[in-house]
């Protein structure tokens, strides 16, 4: 298990993501700890992250899966290139597709555990799977298609 | 177009959802206005709902699609049964599956428009599609499988 989350190696200027940016005070601060085979993240939802009383909001679950899976794609890509995370040129991905199957109601008040793996890694596209557990019960299963882009600075401009 | 959002007809006790509950002060207050064929919702993200600088966070987009699509399923089901929304017995759905394709970066600072339709309606399962536009550009397309449950009170208990 790495000591640092992959998100801690993202450049300061782009570390503002509501999901995983360390420089977003209102954000969720999702952090992916990658051990070379699996990404792990523990998260305690706030009481207001509710759907119905007692159940975690599905949009929060989707958010956790999204950033944790992108973090997994980034960490795995540095590893595949034999490079330390955070070294330049920056490796960066955006979400192309997010799929979440809600398998069981996720109880609120319990620490959630996310575990992710790389299912496929291509030159431009990496598919990451991610499962959320609460009290060892599998509550949701996600799949994210992560698209490699040249930079997150000016993302959305031509040639990105 | 109905005057009231479908979420305004949800019972007080369960209207606490982070996405669409009117009784969740920290929540997003997603509201679905259903005209009999289409559900519409306008939303202005906050500056902190960012992914990278200038782009809306994908987890927020997933959250908007989730609650707006569930609201659409509920509204369409009352219509199919020829009943006024909010009449008892309550019609309620939970999310079984959520899929979001991110087609274009969603610019932050722009009002987003969500439009939803019912693709399939079964006895227990309704599939809703939802598109998010910014400045008339299609930014994301979602599909939600909504599962009808007998009640949101005690959801997660056997027989729900």
Interface residues (C-beta under 8 A of the other chain):
Chain A: X13 X14 X16 X17 X18 X19 X21 X24 X25 X26 X27 X28 X46 X48 X49 X50 X51 X52 X53 X54 X55 X57 X58 X59 X60 X62 X63 X64 X66 X67 X94 X95 X96 X97 X98 X99 X100 X101 X102 X104 X105 X107 X152 X153 X155 X156
Chain B: X13 X14 X16 X17 X18 X19 X21 X24 X25 X26 X27 X28 X46 X48 X49 X50 X51 X52 X53 X54 X55 X57 X58 X59 X60 X62 X63 X64 X66 X67 X94 X95 X96 X97 X98 X99 X100 X101 X102 X104 X105 X107 X152 X153 X155 X156
